[in-house]
Amino acid sequence: MNPIISAQQVSKQYRVHRDRPDSLKEAVVRRQKNRSSSQFWALKDVSLDIERGSFVGLIGHNGSGKTTLLKLMAGIHTPSSGQLKVNGRVSALLELGSGFHPELSGRENIYLNGAILGLTRKEMDLAVDEIIEFSDIGDFIDAPVKILSSGMYVRLGFAVAVHVDPEILLIDEVIAVGDEAFQRKCLEHLYELRRAGTTIVLVSHSLPLVEGLCDEVGWLDHGALMQAGEATEVCWAYLDSVNAQEAEKLRDEDDDPIHTDTSLTEIEVRRGSGEMRIFHVDYLDDQWLANPLPSSGDTLVIRLWYETETPVDDPVFAIKLHHATGVHLASPNSALQQLHTGSISAGRGYVDFVIDKLALLAGDYLLSTSITDRDRMHVHDAWERSHSLRIVPGSSPEREGLTDLLGKWQPPVPHQKGSPGHPNR
């Protein structure tokens, strides 16, 4: 099977100029004097094949080369060396307002972007109403896009990118600019495109989102492809690397008397003896599949991944849930259910907290995790508000408030005088 995108030993080099003149006069006076430049490799020998119809994520720290690789796939830049083949019509949403002419209206920019992608006027006439409806910017669709807010820019840009029948959709993390309702709509549409066979490449810093959406993931670090493969495996490898770097940094700060005060902030956020720690949290559905956006009224499994260097006897696992406004909602722990976890051997494992019917309504929540001994006196690990949890509308009919009481209304019963419950009996 021929990949729809194939990168073979692709490298990209940029030249960084220093002491550049600030005006034409300065340039003429200085000419070539005191001017210097250096070379910067944004990508180095990256080889990656993306199959048709797959959903691929690109992760890594800022400056790792993710966006550069996406721009090469989009044809905005060309590789300095190596070969990059893209076998399909590309639609890209890489940065705020990319592809828009500021003086043209939103409607005119829709047609302009369609023409750039090779679509006919007739094809755009069929798509324009759906694009306008999805963007939800109202009468501003006929105003110059230079007056639009950043949120409107993103909504319009995303609407155009996903409604021009792309074979390949490239998305940088620009959708994070949108509001909550828009982000939900974007994710739902990405699911639809994925089912329709569109090849999607997504750059994101949200590991739960990447792990839940993507089939495969590529991890970039300083321009080099560190690992590529199954989404969960690569995300964990990246997370292990980040955790190791943070641990090394904390050890260095602990050894440096100048930085002793800064470690106190870390202790306030995360405390404990550390012989057993939570290193990752998964949200799963009733099929035990990754579900980064749990639905109200449906099954939610919160999986806590732990690691320990030495055996730990009968630890107690706990979580706390806060609403984004700070309201404390619940604090379940394994001891309350008389669960004896037994002796945990050294290594890694997980424990699940299963919610058969999620009573929390749509909104943003914060999850805290902790591990203690049986008496709840010794804290192995306590990580306050460490993970976000976004819940979307689901099977629960409730839409207002924080929780579904899971109660049932009964039909009205006419009251008869003298029957039980009569106020005057």
N, C-alpha and C positions, 0 to 999 in steps of 0.2 A: 504493500500500500504506500503510495507516494505521499509524503507529508505536504500539508498546505503551506507551511512555513518551514524552511530549512536554513539554519545558520551553520556554516562550516568555518571554524577558525576565524571568526569575525573579530576584528579589532577596530577601535575608533580613537583617533588621536586629535586633540585640540591644541592649538597654539595660544598660550596665554601671554599677552603683551603687558609689559610693565612700563611705567613712566610715560604713558601715552599723553600727547599734547592735548590741552583743553581747548585750543582754538587754532584756526588756520594760520594766524600770525605766528603763534608759538611753533607750529609745525615747520613753517618756512625758516624761522630763525634757527631752530635747533637742528633741522634736517635730520640726519641720522645719528646725531650726537646723543650719547647717554641713553640710547634706547636699547632695551633688552627684552628678551622673550624666553619662555620656557615651554617645553612640551608636556602635555598632560594626557595620559592614556585613560579614557573613560571606560573603555572595554578592552580586554586582552584575551584573544584566542578563545572566544566563546563559541561552542558548538551545541546546537539545540534543535531538535526536530519536533514540530507540533503537528499532530494528526488532525485531519479534517473532522469537524464536529466536536472537538474537545474543548474543555474549559481549563485554561492554564493560568496560574498565578505566578507573579514575580515578586519576591520578597527580598529584603535586605535593608541595611541602614541607609540613611540619607547620603547620597553621593556614591552609592554602590554601583550605579550604572543601569538601574532599572528603566528609568525614563529614556535614557540614551538608546537602549536596545529597542524600546517601543517606537521611538522616532525613526530608527533605521527600518523597522518593519513597516512603518507608515510611509516610507519614502521621503521623509522630510530631510534626512541626511543620508549620505552614502558611506559605506565602510571605508576605512583607511586601508584595510587589507582583509583578505578572506572573501567568502561568497555568501550572499544572502538572497534566497529565492522565496518570493511570495506569490502563490498561485491562486489568487482570488481577489475580488473587489473588496477594498479595505475602507472601512469607516472608522474614524478615530476621534476620540475626545481626550485630548492630552493636556490642555491647559485652558484656563478661563478665557472664553471669547475667541479661541483659535478657529480660524476660517471665517470669521465674521468681519464685514466691512462696517466700521463704526457709523458711517454716514447713512447707510442703508437701513430700511426698516427691518423688523424681524421677519415679516413675510417675504421681503425681497431677498434677505439672506438665506431663507429656506430654499428658494429657487436657485440662488447662486451656488449654494453648497451641493444641491442636486446636480447642477450642470458640471461642477468640478468633478463629481463622482461619475460622470458619464450618463446620467439619467436624462431622458427626454422631458420636454415640457409636459407632455401628456401624462407621463409616469408621475411627475411631481404634482400635477393637478389631482391625481387620485390619492396622493399621500398627504397633501398639505393640510386638509381638515383634521386628520388624525394627529398630525404633528402639533397643530395649534391647540387641539383639545388636551393633548398630553402635557404640553408645556405649561398650560394653565396660567398664562400671564395676561389674559383678558385683552383689553383695548390697547395695551402696550405693544401688541403684535404689529401694529402699523406705525409705531414710533421708532425713531432712530435708535439702534441698539446701544449707542454710546450713553444714553440716559438710563439704561436698565441697571437695576441693582445686581450685585454679584449672584444672588440667588436666582434672579430671572435669567441672567446669562447662562447659568448652569442648566436650568430647566429647559431652556430653548436649545442649547447645544446638545444635551442628552437626547431630547426628543428628535432632533434631526438625525443624530448619529444612529439611533436604533430603528428609525422608520424608513430608511432608504434602502431596505432589502440588502443589508451587507452580507457578504460571505464570511468576512473577517471583521470582528469588532475589537478595537483596541481602546482600553479605558485606563487612564491614569486616575489617581485618587481624587480627582476633582469633584466627584459626586458627593464627597464628604462636606462640601460647602452648603449643600441643600438642607432644607429643614427636615424634620422627622418624617412627615407625611410623604415628602418627595422621595426620600431615601427608600422608604418602603415600596413606593411605586416603582422605583428603579430596579430594586432587587426582584420584585415580582416579574417585571418585564424581562430581566436577564434570565430568569427561570424559563420563561416562555421561549426566548430566543435559543436557549440551550436545547430545549426539547425539539425545536424546529430544525436543529442541525447547524446553527451558526457557530463558527469557531470564535471563541472569545479569549482574549488575553487581558488580564487585569493586574495592574500594579496596585498594591495596597500594603499598609502597615498593620492592618487588622488581621492577626493570625486566625482568630475564630471564624472570621468572615471568609478568609481564603480557604481554610480547612473545610468549611461547610459547603462552599460553592464549587471549588475546583477539583478536577480529576487529577491533575498533576501540577507540580510547583517547581520553579527554578529559583535557587537561592544564589544571589550575587553578593560579592564582597570585594570592594575596591576594584571593580571592573572584571573580576574573575568569576566564572561559574563554579561555585563550590560543590553544588549537588543539584540533581534534577531527578524527579521520580514521583512516586505516589505522594499525594498531598500531605497526609498526616505524618508520614515518615520524614519528609523534608522539613516541615514546620517544626517538628520536635528537634531535629538536628540543629536548626537555626536557633531555637529557644535554648537548647543546651549550651550553644556557643555564647549567646548573650548572657546567660546565667553565670557561666564560667568567667567571662570578662568582668562582670559586676562583682563577683566574689573576689577576684584578684585585686580589683580596684579597692574594695573595702579592706582587704588585708593590708594593702599598701598604706591606706589611710590610717589604719589602726597602728601601724608601725611608725607613723610619722606624728610626733607630738604636736605639730602645728595644726593637724586636721582632727584632733581628738573631739572637738565640739561638733563637727559635721556628722560624725557617726551617730550622735544622739538623735538626730532627725530620723535616720533610718530605723533606729530602735523604736521610736514612737510609732512609725508606720507598720513595722514588722518586728515582732519580738519573739523570744523563745530560745531554748537551749540549742536548737538546730540539729539534734541527732535524728530527727524525723521532720520532713518538710513537705508541704504541698508545692509541686512545681508546675502543675498545669490543671486547667479545668475545662471539661467538655460539656456541651449541652447536646443531648440526644433525644430522638423521638421514640415512639412506641415500637419502632422496628430496630432500635439501637443504632440508628444512623445519625451522623452529625447533623445538627439542626441549629444554626447560629441565630435564628429568629423564631423562638418558641411561640406557639399560638395559645391565646387565652382559651381555657376550656379543654385543651388537649393534654396528652401525656407529655411530661417533661422529666428526663433523667439528668440529674446533675452528677457528673462523674468527677471525683477528686483523684488526681494522680499524685501519688506520694513516692518519696524515696527516703531510704534510711541506710546509714553506713553500718549500724550495729542492730542486733535484734531488739525489738521494743515489745514489752508485754502489755497486752490488752489496752491499746490506746483508745481514746474517745475522739471521734470525728464530729465536727460541728460546723454549721454554717449560720450566717446571719443575713437577713435580707432587709435592705433599706430602700425606700423609694428615693428617687433622685432629689426630692425636696428635703430629705433627711429623716422622714418618718420611719421609725423602726417597726417592721412588719412581723417578723418571726425569727426564732432562734432554735431550730431543731438540732438535736445531737443524738448520737447513737446510744448513749447511756439511757436517755429517756424512754427508749423502746426496749430496754433490757437486752440490748445486743452486746454480746461478748465477742470482741474481735479476735481474741486469742493472741498468740505470740506471733508477731510480724517479723519475718526473717529479713536479713539485710538484702537490699536491692530495691526494685521498683514494683509498684502495683497500683491498684485503684480500688476505690470504694464508691458505690452508687447510692444516691438518694433519689428514690423514685416517687414522683408526684403523679398519681393516676389521672387526676383531672386538675389542671392548673387553675386555681381560683383567682390569681392576680389578673387584673385587666391590663389592656394595652398601655405601654409607657416604658420609661427607663428606670432601671433599678440597679442597685449596687450589691455585690455579693462579697461577704467576708468569710474567710475559712480559718479553722483552727484545729490543732491536734493537742490533746492533753493526756495526762495519765488518768487512771480510773477514778481517782479522788478529785479530779479537776483542780488539783493544787499545783502540779508541775506542768508548765507550758512547753511543749516541744516546738510548736510553731503557731503563731497568731498573726494573720495577715488581714488587716482591716481594709474593707472596701476595695479589694484588690482587683475585682473583675466586674465588668459591666454586663448587664443582662437586659436586653431589649425584647419586650414582649409585644407581639402584634395581634390584631383581632383574629379570633378563631371561632370555634364552635360555640363559645359562650355567647348568649344573646345580649348580655349586659355590656353597656358602653360607657357608663358614667361611674365615677368613683375609682377606688383602688382595687376592690375585690368583688368577686361574685360569691354571694352567700350560699349558693347552691341549694336554695330553698325552692319549694313548689307552692304556687298559689292553688287553693282549692275553690271549686265553684261556690257561689253564694248560696246560703241555705236560709230560706224564709224562717223567721222565728215565730214559734207558737206560744201563746200565753200559758204559763204554768209549766213549760218544759224546762229542763235544766239550763241554767245560765240566764234565765230571765231576770232582768235587773230589779223587778218588783216582786219576785216570788217570796 
